[in-house]
Amino acid sequence: MSPTANGPSFGRRFGVALLLGLPGIVALVGYIYVTTPATAVPAGLSRPLLALVSAVNPLLLLGVACLLGAYAAPRVGLQSYVIDREGSGSEIWHRLRNDVRLAVGIGIIGGVLIVVLDAVLMPFVAQDLPQSVLGATRPTVLDVFVYVPVRFLYGGITEELMLRFGLMSALVFVGWRITDRKGDGPQPAVVWVAIVIAAVLFGLGHLPALAQSVDLTPALVVRTVLLNAVAGVLFGWLYWRRSLEAAMVAHASFHVPLVVLSLVQVALL
């Protein structure tokens, strides 16, 4: 992996990355609009306005991440076939096709692993979860499928742009500058530190949503961060060794076992 700033301009990289992340934002807005009951809309807001307002923070985070990634990623050799736009469309697809099988496999295996780890850890946190979270609310098949676009578009693409293309690339760049910029590229140790930090922050990023449903305890925090960090390490490794697109495919595939599990739970209720 050798650092390079060649290829498309900074502005083009930023623009392409931002466009890739926008469908996930739209999916999130649509989900909030469809699923928010009228009684949950704050006074002074309509449901459409609430949905639009909910997009402000992720849109800002996406913009910052795309700026960071557009600058840092090419300089530390972290690649994206689409953003870097090296070669024709057929050449890009040929490269991506070589990554897809591995990415799908890692994503699905990672999803199954998380389900198993969650089951193992559940006895340690079951007392911290109120009955309303464990199953008093009964989701329907429609509920599961309404959330699917958020899983695959926001989770699979937008979050990877934020956490891998933006955050991880910036961390690798900073680590490279601090340790040995004169080398051929960032040392593996620098990249691994960036992978782990981004993965842990990925886990911490899930805590606010959990805190809206339950009172956070140390056990719940550890469980939530650990489960998501394991997945984040897998995606980060793929970004490093293959491409950003491989990390995106893996992240999207990671949700397949979770969707299946949700459907099974609906069937058993």
C-alpha positions in Angstrom: 0.0 0.0 0.0 1.7 3.1 -1.2 0.5 6.6 -0.5 -0.6 8.6 -3.6 -2.7 11.7 -4.2 -3.1 10.9 -8.0 -6.4 10.3 -9.7 -9.5 12.5 -9.5 -9.4 15.9 -7.9 -10.3 16.4 -4.3 -13.5 18.0 -5.3 -14.5 15.1 -7.5 -13.7 12.6 -4.8 -15.8 14.5 -2.3 -18.7 14.9 -4.6 -18.9 11.3 -5.6 -18.6 10.1 -2.0 -21.3 12.5 -0.9 -23.6 11.3 -3.6 -23.0 7.7 -2.6 -24.1 8.5 0.9 -27.3 10.5 0.2 -29.6 7.5 -0.6 -28.9 6.2 3.0 -30.0 9.6 4.4 -33.1 9.5 2.3 -33.9 6.0 3.5 -33.5 7.2 7.1 -35.8 10.1 6.6 -38.4 7.9 4.9 -38.2 5.4 7.8 -38.7 8.1 10.4 -41.6 9.6 8.5 -43.4 6.3 8.0 -42.9 4.9 11.5 -43.2 7.9 13.8 -46.7 8.0 15.3 -48.5 11.4 15.5 -48.4 11.3 19.3 -44.6 11.2 19.2 -44.2 14.3 17.1 -43.0 17.3 19.3 -45.3 20.3 19.6 -44.6 22.8 16.8 -43.4 20.2 14.3 -45.2 18.2 11.7 -44.2 14.7 10.9 -42.6 15.6 7.6 -40.6 18.4 9.2 -39.5 16.1 12.0 -38.3 13.5 9.4 -36.3 16.2 7.6 -34.8 17.6 10.8 -33.7 14.2 11.7 -31.5 14.2 8.6 -29.4 17.2 9.7 -26.9 15.5 12.0 -26.2 12.5 9.8 -25.9 14.8 6.7 -23.4 16.9 8.5 -21.4 13.9 9.7 -21.5 12.5 6.1 -20.2 15.8 4.7 -17.3 16.0 7.2 -16.5 12.3 6.6 -16.4 12.8 2.8 -14.1 15.8 3.2 -11.7 13.8 5.4 -11.8 10.7 3.2 -11.4 12.7 -0.1 -8.2 14.1 1.3 -6.7 11.3 3.4 -7.7 8.0 1.7 -5.7 8.4 -1.5 -2.6 9.6 0.4 -2.5 6.5 2.5 -3.4 4.0 -0.3 -6.9 3.2 0.9 -8.9 2.7 -2.3 -12.5 3.0 -3.6 -13.1 1.9 -7.1 -16.0 4.2 -7.6 -14.6 7.3 -5.8 -11.1 7.0 -7.3 -12.6 6.2 -10.7 -9.5 4.5 -12.1 -10.4 2.8 -15.4 -13.7 2.3 -17.2 -16.9 1.1 -15.7 -16.3 -2.5 -16.9 -12.8 -2.4 -15.3 -14.2 -1.2 -12.0 -16.9 -3.9 -12.1 -14.2 -6.5 -12.8 -12.2 -5.4 -9.7 -15.3 -5.2 -7.5 -16.5 -8.6 -8.7 -13.3 -10.2 -7.3 -14.1 -8.7 -3.9 -17.8 -9.4 -3.7 -17.6 -13.1 -2.8 -15.2 -12.5 0.1 -17.2 -9.5 1.3 -20.5 -11.3 1.2 -19.1 -14.3 3.0 -17.4 -12.2 5.7 -20.6 -10.1 6.1 -22.9 -13.0 6.6 -20.5 -14.9 8.8 -20.1 -11.7 10.9 -23.8 -11.3 11.2 -24.2 -14.9 12.4 -21.3 -14.4 14.8 -22.9 -11.3 16.3 -26.2 -13.2 16.7 -24.4 -15.9 18.6 -22.4 -13.5 20.7 -25.6 -11.6 21.6 -27.2 -14.8 22.8 -24.2 -15.7 24.9 -24.1 -12.2 26.5 -27.9 -11.9 27.0 -27.9 -13.6 30.5 -25.6 -10.8 31.7 -27.9 -8.0 30.5 -31.4 -9.5 30.5 -32.1 -7.9 33.9 -31.2 -4.5 32.5 -33.8 -4.7 29.6 -37.4 -3.9 30.5 -40.1 -6.1 29.2 -41.2 -3.5 26.7 -37.9 -3.9 24.9 -37.8 -7.7 25.2 -41.0 -8.2 23.5 -44.0 -6.3 24.7 -44.0 -4.5 21.4 -44.8 -6.9 18.6 -43.2 -6.0 15.3 -44.9 -7.1 12.1 -43.4 -8.4 8.8 -44.1 -4.9 7.4 -42.1 -3.3 10.3 -39.1 -5.6 9.4 -39.2 -4.8 5.7 -39.8 -1.0 6.2 -36.4 -1.0 8.1 -34.6 -2.9 5.3 -33.6 0.1 3.2 -32.1 1.7 6.3 -30.1 -1.4 7.0 -28.7 -1.8 3.5 -28.4 1.9 2.3 -27.7 3.8 5.5 -25.9 1.0 7.3 -24.2 -0.5 4.3 -23.2 2.6 2.5 -23.6 5.8 4.5 -22.1 4.4 7.7 -19.1 3.0 5.8 -18.5 6.4 4.2 -18.6 8.0 7.7 -16.6 5.4 9.6 -14.2 3.8 7.1 -13.8 6.3 4.3 -13.8 9.4 6.6 -12.8 8.4 10.1 -10.5 5.4 9.5 -8.7 7.1 6.6 -8.1 10.2 8.7 -6.8 8.2 11.6 -4.4 6.2 9.3 -3.2 9.5 7.8 -2.6 11.1 11.2 -0.9 7.9 12.4 1.3 7.8 9.3 2.3 11.5 9.8 3.2 11.0 13.4 5.1 7.8 13.1 7.0 7.6 9.8 5.9 9.7 6.8 9.1 8.9 5.0 8.2 5.3 4.6 6.5 3.7 1.6 3.2 3.9 3.4 1.6 3.5 6.8 2.8 0.5 8.8 0.3 -2.3 9.5 0.3 -1.3 13.2 -0.9 2.2 12.4 -3.7 0.8 10.2 -4.7 -1.7 12.9 -4.9 1.1 15.5 -7.1 3.1 13.1 -9.3 0.0 12.4 -9.9 -0.6 16.1 -10.5 3.0 17.0 -13.1 3.4 14.2 -14.7 0.1 15.2 -15.0 1.1 18.9 -16.5 4.5 17.9 -18.9 2.6 15.6 -20.0 0.7 18.7 -20.2 3.8 20.9 -22.3 5.5 18.2 -25.1 2.9 18.8 -25.5 3.9 22.5 -27.7 7.1 22.1 -30.4 5.1 20.3 -30.3 2.4 23.0 -30.4 5.0 25.7 -33.8 6.2 24.3 -35.3 2.8 25.3 -33.4 1.7 28.4 -31.2 3.1 31.2 -27.6 2.3 30.2 -25.7 0.1 32.5 -22.0 -0.9 32.3 -23.0 -4.4 31.1 -25.2 -3.0 28.3 -22.6 -0.5 27.2 -19.9 -3.3 27.0 -22.3 -5.6 25.1 -23.3 -2.9 22.6 -19.8 -1.6 22.0 -18.3 -5.1 21.7 -20.9 -6.5 19.3 -20.6 -3.5 17.0 -16.9 -3.2 17.3 -16.4 -6.8 16.2 -18.3 -6.0 13.0 -16.4 -2.8 12.6 -13.0 -4.6 12.7 -14.2 -6.9 9.9 -15.3 -4.0 7.7 -12.2 -2.0 8.4 -9.9 -4.9 7.4 -11.8 -5.3 4.2 -11.4 -1.6 3.5 -7.7 -1.8 4.1 -7.0 -5.0 2.2 -9.6 -4.8 -0.6 -11.7 -1.6 -1.1 -14.3 0.6 0.4 -16.9 -1.1 -1.8 -15.9 -4.5 -0.2 -16.5 -3.0 3.2 -19.9 -1.7 2.0 -20.9 -5.1 0.6 -19.9 -6.8 3.8 -21.8 -4.3 5.9 -24.9 -4.8 3.9 -24.5 -8.6 3.9 -24.0 -8.4 7.7 -27.6 -7.4 8.0 -29.0 -10.4 6.1 -28.9 -12.8 9.1 -30.4 -10.0 11.3 -33.3 -9.5 8.9 -33.8 -13.3 8.9 -33.7 -13.4 12.7 -36.3 -10.6 12.9 -38.6 -12.4 10.5 -38.3 -15.6 12.6 -39.1 -13.7 15.8 -42.2 -12.2 14.1 -43.3 -15.7 13.0 -42.9 -17.0 16.6 -44.7 -14.2 18.3 
